[in-house]
Amino acid sequence: MQASTLPADGIVSVSNQQRRRAIVATVIGNGLEWFDFTVYSFFAVIIAKLFFPTGNDLTSLLLAVATFGVGFFMRPVGGILLGIYADRVGRKAALSVTILLMAVGTTMIGLAPTYESIGLFAPLIIVVARLLQGFSAGGEMGSATAFLTEYAPERERAYYSSWIQASIGVAVLLGAAVGTFVTASLDAAALASWGWRLPFLLGIIIGPVGYYIRHHLEETPTFLEEKDKTDSPLKEVIRNFPRETSASFSMVILWTVCTYVLLFYMPTYSVKVLKLPQTTGFIAGMVGGLCIMVLAPIVGRLADRIGRRPLLSGSAALILMLAYPMFAYINSAPSLSTLLIFQLVFGTLIAAYTGPILAAFSELFPAKVLSTGLSVAYNLAVTIFGGFASFFITWLIAATGSTMAPAFYVMIAAAISFVGTRFVREPQYLQPH
């Protein structure tokens, strides 16, 4: 596979202060983006009743989680268009656009009248908002990865890019914390009436704050050097980097399944399948988010020393082996303590898998097509395997009567991605001479 064409020292004329600012701005902005996009899944049970009333709880929940998946239809479109924008105009410009679009979509959900108030227009507003959020989220990962890895020294790319995954941990932690606070502080009537809207209305604040942070960043020197060296980033990715794109696609499968099944779906699973209070699922989700937030940078630092492949392959293999017994464990003894152990185990393994993954991707594509290449591979995998994971699992559980459906879904993803990790090439400084 073709490696990145960054200069030998990884970056030119960048101060440590600039690098620190790049990390802080990316973590804050990406965390806010993910919080906006995924808080919907935390409140899917309530949204189902308010916007998709069918007289059948299962049908309403399926419609609600399907609408969560609708946002993923726009992710490849957003990923391609915003990825090209990032490779042609700049990473800073693309990151500023994504956070504004996300804030608009989130605010629409927070202010949407319910089905009881305006009928079919209510779910229509939710669908449009999710499409807008999906377009925004599609451009976030590629632009953020390009931005951070281009600021990083060659021997610290995994560490720098691991902060993107840490920011997703922040989003999970924040979303679960807000969910815990809201559900614990309000009675059922207040929660259904207005309490569920509070996390979404944070989007009104998130937009301007995130835009301000990103707008005042400096563009990466690597992008400025590579700018205008290709007429069409998308055509070049398709023509010259099919193997790199395929390898990235296969590795993203486990990442997205872990994120949307083991983290974001678990509050719904704990209520509907394990019959636990909603606060229990939120508290456990906070533990999973905290594990990722703390451990991803540690794993990234380790990957810069021992390589990306041992961590990627090893964690994928462990997830494959542990998925079934861990789901069997929480089903045999559903409680807060078993859910906490579940999230500790998988939070650690997700951090081990995702800490090095973006550095591995960034070394497959040159800077002039990095955002486009990663956006295409990442968003296609997320759309197919992550976006409708909640829908498929909810339907499978109902159709088969087996509460182990999520375990099989995770195992299939782990097997596919394990194969993909074997194609990872280590950076030149880690290769034997």
C-alpha positions as CSV (number, residue, x, y, z in Angstrom):
1,M,0.0,0.0,0.0
2,Q,1.1,3.5,-0.7
3,A,2.2,5.5,2.4
4,S,1.6,9.2,3.1
5,T,3.9,11.7,1.5
6,L,4.5,13.8,4.6
7,P,7.9,15.3,5.1
8,A,10.4,13.1,6.9
9,D,10.0,14.8,10.3
10,G,6.2,14.7,10.0
11,I,5.6,18.4,10.1
12,V,7.4,21.7,9.3
13,S,7.7,24.8,11.5
14,V,5.0,24.0,14.0
15,S,5.4,25.0,17.6
16,N,4.3,22.9,20.6
17,Q,1.7,25.5,21.5
18,Q,0.1,25.2,18.0
19,R,0.0,21.5,18.4
20,R,-1.6,21.7,21.8
21,R,-4.2,24.1,20.5
22,A,-4.9,21.7,17.6
23,I,-5.6,18.9,20.0
24,V,-7.8,20.9,22.4
25,A,-9.8,22.4,19.5
26,T,-10.3,19.1,17.8
27,V,-11.3,17.2,21.0
28,I,-13.8,19.9,22.0
29,G,-15.3,20.3,18.6
30,N,-15.4,16.6,17.8
31,G,-16.8,15.7,21.2
32,L,-19.6,18.3,20.8
33,E,-20.4,17.0,17.3
34,W,-20.7,13.4,18.6
35,F,-22.7,14.5,21.6
36,D,-25.2,16.2,19.2
37,F,-25.4,13.3,16.8
38,T,-25.7,10.4,19.3
39,V,-27.8,11.9,22.2
40,Y,-30.8,10.9,20.0
41,S,-30.0,7.2,20.7
42,F,-30.0,7.8,24.4
43,F,-33.6,9.0,24.3
44,A,-34.9,6.7,21.6
45,V,-37.5,5.1,23.9
46,I,-39.1,8.5,24.8
47,I,-38.8,9.9,21.2
48,A,-40.6,6.7,19.9
49,K,-43.6,7.5,22.1
50,L,-43.8,11.2,21.3
51,F,-43.1,11.3,17.6
52,F,-43.9,7.8,16.3
53,P,-47.1,6.7,18.2
54,T,-48.5,3.5,16.6
55,G,-50.3,1.9,19.5
56,N,-47.5,-0.7,19.6
57,D,-44.4,-0.1,21.6
58,L,-42.1,-2.3,19.4
59,T,-43.3,-0.7,16.2
60,S,-42.8,2.8,17.6
61,L,-39.3,1.9,18.9
62,L,-38.4,0.4,15.5
63,L,-39.5,3.6,13.8
64,A,-37.5,5.7,16.2
65,V,-34.2,3.7,15.8
66,A,-34.8,3.6,12.1
67,T,-34.9,7.4,12.1
68,F,-31.6,7.3,14.0
69,G,-30.3,5.3,11.0
70,V,-31.8,7.7,8.5
71,G,-29.0,10.2,9.4
72,F,-26.5,7.7,8.1
73,F,-27.9,7.8,4.6
74,M,-26.5,11.3,4.3
75,R,-23.1,10.4,5.8
76,P,-21.4,9.2,2.6
77,V,-22.8,12.3,0.8
78,G,-21.5,14.6,3.5
79,G,-18.3,12.6,3.8
80,I,-17.5,12.9,0.1
81,L,-18.6,16.6,-0.4
82,L,-17.0,17.9,2.9
83,G,-14.0,15.6,2.4
84,I,-13.4,17.2,-1.0
85,Y,-14.0,20.6,0.5
86,A,-11.4,19.9,3.2
87,D,-8.8,18.7,0.7
88,R,-9.4,21.6,-1.6
89,V,-10.3,24.6,0.7
90,G,-8.8,23.5,4.0
91,R,-9.3,21.4,7.1
92,K,-10.2,24.4,9.2
93,A,-13.0,25.6,6.9
94,A,-14.5,22.1,6.7
95,L,-14.5,21.6,10.5
96,S,-16.2,25.0,10.9
97,V,-19.0,24.1,8.5
98,T,-19.6,20.7,10.1
99,I,-20.2,22.0,13.6
100,L,-22.6,24.7,12.4
101,L,-24.7,22.2,10.4
102,M,-24.8,19.8,13.4
103,A,-26.0,22.5,15.8
104,V,-28.8,23.4,13.4
105,G,-30.0,19.8,13.2
106,T,-29.8,19.2,16.9
107,T,-31.7,22.4,17.7
108,M,-34.5,21.3,15.3
109,I,-35.0,18.1,17.3
110,G,-35.0,20.0,20.5
111,L,-37.7,22.4,19.4
112,A,-39.8,20.0,17.3
113,P,-43.5,19.8,18.2
114,T,-44.7,16.3,19.0
115,Y,-47.0,14.1,16.9
116,E,-49.9,15.1,19.2
117,S,-49.4,18.7,18.3
118,I,-48.9,18.7,14.5
119,G,-49.4,15.1,13.4
120,L,-47.2,13.7,10.6
121,F,-45.2,16.9,10.3
122,A,-43.6,16.0,13.7
123,P,-41.7,12.8,12.5
124,L,-40.9,14.6,9.2
125,I,-39.1,17.4,11.2
126,I,-37.1,14.7,13.0
127,V,-36.2,13.0,9.8
128,V,-35.0,16.2,8.2
129,A,-33.0,17.1,11.3
130,R,-31.3,13.7,11.3
131,L,-30.5,14.0,7.6
132,L,-28.8,17.4,8.3
133,Q,-26.9,15.9,11.2
134,G,-25.8,12.9,9.1
135,F,-24.4,15.2,6.4
136,S,-22.5,17.1,9.0
137,A,-21.2,14.0,10.8
138,G,-20.1,12.6,7.4
139,G,-17.5,15.3,7.0
140,E,-16.2,15.4,10.6
141,M,-14.0,12.3,11.0
142,G,-12.0,12.7,7.8
143,S,-11.4,16.4,8.3
144,A,-10.5,16.0,12.0
145,T,-8.1,13.1,11.4
146,A,-6.4,15.0,8.6
147,F,-6.1,18.1,10.8
148,L,-4.6,16.3,13.8
149,T,-2.3,13.9,12.0
150,E,-0.9,16.8,9.9
151,Y,0.0,18.7,13.0
152,A,1.6,15.6,14.7
153,P,5.3,14.7,14.5
154,E,5.8,11.5,12.6
155,R,6.5,9.4,15.7
156,E,3.4,10.7,17.6
157,R,0.7,10.4,15.0
158,A,-1.1,7.6,16.9
159,Y,-1.1,9.6,20.1
160,Y,-2.3,12.8,18.4
161,S,-5.1,11.1,16.4
162,S,-6.1,9.0,19.5
163,W,-7.5,12.2,21.0
164,I,-10.3,12.1,18.4
165,Q,-11.4,8.8,19.8
166,A,-11.0,10.2,23.3
167,S,-13.4,13.0,22.4
168,I,-15.9,10.4,21.3
169,G,-15.5,9.0,24.8
170,V,-16.2,12.5,26.2
171,A,-19.4,12.6,24.1
172,V,-20.6,9.3,25.4
173,L,-19.8,10.3,29.0
174,L,-21.5,13.7,28.6
175,G,-24.5,12.2,26.9
176,A,-24.9,9.5,29.5
177,A,-24.3,12.0,32.3
178,V,-27.0,14.4,31.0
179,G,-29.3,11.4,30.5
180,T,-28.7,10.2,34.0
181,F,-29.3,13.7,35.5
182,V,-32.5,14.3,33.5
183,T,-34.1,10.9,34.1
184,A,-33.1,10.9,37.8
185,S,-34.2,14.5,38.5
186,L,-37.6,14.4,36.8
187,D,-40.7,12.3,37.1
188,A,-42.0,10.4,34.1
189,A,-44.5,13.1,33.1
190,A,-42.0,16.0,33.2
191,L,-39.4,13.9,31.3
192,A,-41.9,13.1,28.5
193,S,-43.2,16.7,28.5
194,W,-40.0,18.7,28.3
195,G,-37.1,17.1,30.1
196,W,-35.9,15.0,27.1
197,R,-35.4,18.2,25.1
198,L,-32.7,19.7,27.4
199,P,-29.8,17.8,25.9
200,F,-30.8,18.7,22.4
201,L,-31.2,22.4,23.2
202,L,-27.5,22.4,24.2
203,G,-27.1,22.5,20.4
204,I,-28.0,26.2,20.5
205,I,-24.9,26.8,22.6
206,I,-22.7,24.2,21.0
207,G,-22.9,25.8,17.5
208,P,-21.4,29.2,18.2
209,V,-18.9,27.9,20.7
210,G,-17.6,25.2,18.5
211,Y,-17.5,27.5,15.4
212,Y,-15.5,30.1,17.4
213,I,-13.0,27.6,18.5
214,R,-12.4,26.1,15.1
215,H,-12.6,29.4,13.2
216,H,-9.6,30.7,15.1
217,L,-7.3,27.8,14.3
218,E,-4.4,28.0,11.9
219,E,-4.4,25.8,8.8
220,T,-1.9,22.9,8.8
221,P,1.4,23.5,7.0
222,T,1.1,20.1,5.3
223,F,-2.2,21.0,3.7
224,L,-0.8,24.4,2.5
225,E,2.1,22.5,0.9
226,E,-0.1,19.9,-0.8
227,K,-3.0,22.2,-1.8
228,D,-4.0,22.2,-5.4
229,K,-1.8,19.2,-6.3
230,T,-4.8,17.2,-7.4
231,D,-7.8,18.3,-9.6
232,S,-10.2,15.8,-8.1
233,P,-9.5,14.2,-4.8
234,L,-12.4,11.7,-5.2
235,K,-11.3,10.5,-8.6
236,E,-7.7,10.1,-7.3
237,V,-8.9,8.0,-4.3
238,I,-11.0,5.7,-6.6
239,R,-8.3,5.4,-9.2
240,N,-5.1,5.2,-7.2
241,F,-6.1,4.0,-3.7
242,P,-8.6,1.1,-3.9
243,R,-6.7,-1.2,-1.7
244,E,-6.1,1.5,1.0
245,T,-9.8,2.3,0.9
246,S,-10.9,-1.3,1.2
247,A,-8.5,-1.9,4.1
248,S,-9.8,1.2,5.9
249,F,-13.4,0.1,5.2
250,S,-13.0,-3.3,6.7
251,M,-11.3,-2.0,9.9
252,V,-14.0,0.7,10.4
253,I,-16.7,-2.1,10.6
254,L,-15.8,-3.2,14.1
255,W,-15.2,0.4,15.3
256,T,-18.7,1.5,14.2
257,V,-20.4,-1.7,15.6
258,C,-18.7,-1.3,18.9
259,T,-19.6,2.4,19.1
260,Y,-23.3,2.0,18.1
261,V,-24.0,-1.4,19.7
262,L,-21.8,-1.6,22.8
263,L,-22.0,2.0,23.8
264,F,-25.0,3.9,22.3
265,Y,-27.5,1.0,22.1
266,M,-27.0,-0.3,25.6
267,P,-29.3,2.2,27.4
268,T,-32.1,1.0,25.2
269,Y,-31.1,-2.6,25.6
270,S,-31.0,-2.3,29.4
271,V,-34.5,-1.0,29.4
272,K,-36.2,-3.1,26.8
273,V,-34.4,-6.4,27.2
274,L,-32.8,-6.4,30.7
275,K,-35.8,-4.6,32.2
276,L,-33.6,-2.3,34.2
277,P,-34.3,1.4,35.1
278,Q,-33.2,3.8,32.4
279,T,-30.7,5.5,34.8
280,T,-28.9,2.1,35.1
281,G,-28.1,2.1,31.4
282,F,-27.0,5.7,31.5
283,I,-24.7,5.1,34.5
284,A,-23.1,2.1,32.8
285,G,-22.7,4.2,29.6
286,M,-20.8,6.8,31.5
287,V,-18.3,4.2,32.6
288,G,-17.8,3.0,29.0
289,G,-17.3,6.6,27.8
290,L,-14.8,7.3,30.7
291,C,-12.7,4.2,29.8
292,I,-12.4,5.4,26.2
293,M,-11.7,9.0,27.1
294,V,-8.9,8.0,29.5
295,L,-7.4,5.0,27.8
296,A,-7.4,6.0,24.1
297,P,-4.5,8.4,24.4
298,I,-2.6,5.9,26.5
299,V,-3.1,3.3,23.8
300,G,-2.2,5.8,21.1
301,R,1.1,6.6,22.9
302,L,1.8,2.8,23.1
303,A,1.0,2.3,19.4
304,D,3.7,4.9,18.5
305,R,6.2,2.7,20.3
306,I,5.2,-0.9,19.5
307,G,3.2,-0.5,16.3
308,R,-0.4,-0.3,15.3
309,R,-1.0,-3.9,14.1
310,P,-0.5,-5.8,17.4
311,L,-3.0,-3.6,19.2
312,L,-5.6,-3.6,16.4
313,S,-5.4,-7.3,15.8
314,G,-5.2,-8.3,19.4
315,S,-8.2,-6.2,20.6
316,A,-10.3,-7.3,17.6
317,A,-9.6,-11.0,18.5
318,L,-10.5,-10.4,22.2
319,I,-13.8,-8.7,21.2
320,L,-14.6,-11.6,19.0
321,M,-14.0,-14.1,21.9
322,L,-15.7,-12.1,24.6
323,A,-18.8,-10.8,22.9
324,Y,-21.0,-13.9,23.5
325,P,-19.9,-14.6,27.1
326,M,-20.3,-11.0,28.2
327,F,-23.8,-10.7,26.7
328,A,-24.7,-14.0,28.3
329,Y,-23.3,-12.6,31.6
330,I,-25.5,-9.5,31.7
331,N,-28.6,-11.5,30.6
332,S,-28.1,-14.1,33.4
333,A,-27.8,-11.5,36.1
334,P,-29.0,-8.1,34.9
335,S,-28.0,-5.4,37.4
336,L,-26.0,-2.2,37.6
337,S,-22.9,-4.1,38.7
338,T,-22.9,-6.5,35.8
339,L,-23.5,-3.7,33.3
340,L,-20.6,-1.8,34.8
341,I,-18.3,-4.8,34.4
342,F,-19.6,-5.2,30.8
343,Q,-18.8,-1.5,30.0
344,L,-15.4,-1.7,31.7
345,V,-14.4,-4.7,29.6
346,F,-15.6,-3.4,26.3
347,G,-14.6,0.2,27.0
348,T,-11.0,-0.9,27.5
349,L,-11.1,-3.1,24.3
350,I,-12.7,-0.3,22.2
351,A,-10.0,2.1,23.4
352,A,-7.3,-0.5,22.5
353,Y,-8.8,-1.0,19.0
354,T,-9.6,2.7,18.2
355,G,-6.6,4.4,19.8
356,P,-4.2,3.5,16.9
357,I,-6.8,3.2,14.1
358,L,-6.8,6.7,12.7
359,A,-3.0,6.8,12.6
360,A,-3.1,3.6,10.6
361,F,-5.6,5.2,8.2
362,S,-3.6,8.4,7.8
363,E,-0.5,6.5,6.7
364,L,-2.4,4.9,3.9
365,F,-3.3,8.1,2.0
366,P,-1.2,11.2,1.0
367,A,-2.2,14.5,2.5
368,K,-3.8,15.8,-0.8
369,V,-6.5,13.1,-0.6
370,L,-6.4,12.1,3.1
371,S,-9.7,13.7,4.1
372,T,-11.6,12.4,1.0
373,G,-10.1,8.9,1.2
374,L,-10.8,8.4,4.9
375,S,-14.3,10.0,4.6
376,V,-15.3,7.6,1.9
377,A,-14.1,4.4,3.6
378,Y,-15.3,5.5,7.1
379,N,-18.8,6.7,6.2
380,L,-19.7,3.8,3.9
381,A,-18.8,1.4,6.7
382,V,-20.6,3.4,9.3
383,T,-23.7,3.7,7.1
384,I,-23.9,0.0,6.4
385,F,-22.9,-1.5,9.7
386,G,-23.5,1.2,12.3
387,G,-26.4,3.4,11.3
388,F,-29.0,0.7,11.3
389,A,-27.4,-1.6,13.9
390,S,-30.0,-0.6,16.6
391,F,-32.8,-1.3,14.1
392,F,-31.6,-4.7,13.1
393,I,-30.8,-5.8,16.6
394,T,-34.2,-4.6,18.0
395,W,-35.9,-6.5,15.1
396,L,-33.8,-9.6,15.5
397,I,-34.5,-9.8,19.2
398,A,-38.2,-9.5,18.6
399,A,-38.2,-11.9,15.6
400,T,-36.0,-14.7,17.2
401,G,-36.8,-14.2,20.8
402,S,-33.1,-14.3,21.5
403,T,-31.5,-11.6,23.6
404,M,-28.1,-12.6,22.3
405,A,-28.6,-11.0,18.8
406,P,-26.2,-8.1,19.6
407,A,-23.4,-10.6,20.5
408,F,-23.6,-12.3,17.1
409,Y,-23.6,-8.9,15.3
410,V,-20.5,-7.8,17.2
411,M,-18.7,-11.2,16.5
412,I,-19.3,-10.9,12.8
413,A,-17.9,-7.4,12.8
414,A,-14.9,-8.4,14.8
415,A,-14.1,-11.3,12.4
416,I,-14.2,-9.1,9.4
417,S,-12.1,-6.3,10.9
418,F,-9.5,-8.7,12.3
419,V,-8.8,-9.7,8.7
420,G,-8.5,-6.1,7.7
421,T,-6.0,-5.3,10.5
422,R,-3.6,-7.8,9.0
423,F,-3.1,-5.5,6.0
424,V,-1.9,-2.6,8.2
425,R,1.6,-1.4,7.4
426,E,3.6,0.1,10.2
427,P,5.2,3.5,9.8
428,Q,8.7,3.5,8.3
429,Y,10.5,4.3,11.6
430,L,9.0,1.1,13.2
431,Q,9.8,-1.2,10.3
432,P,12.9,-3.4,10.6
433,H,15.9,-2.2,8.5
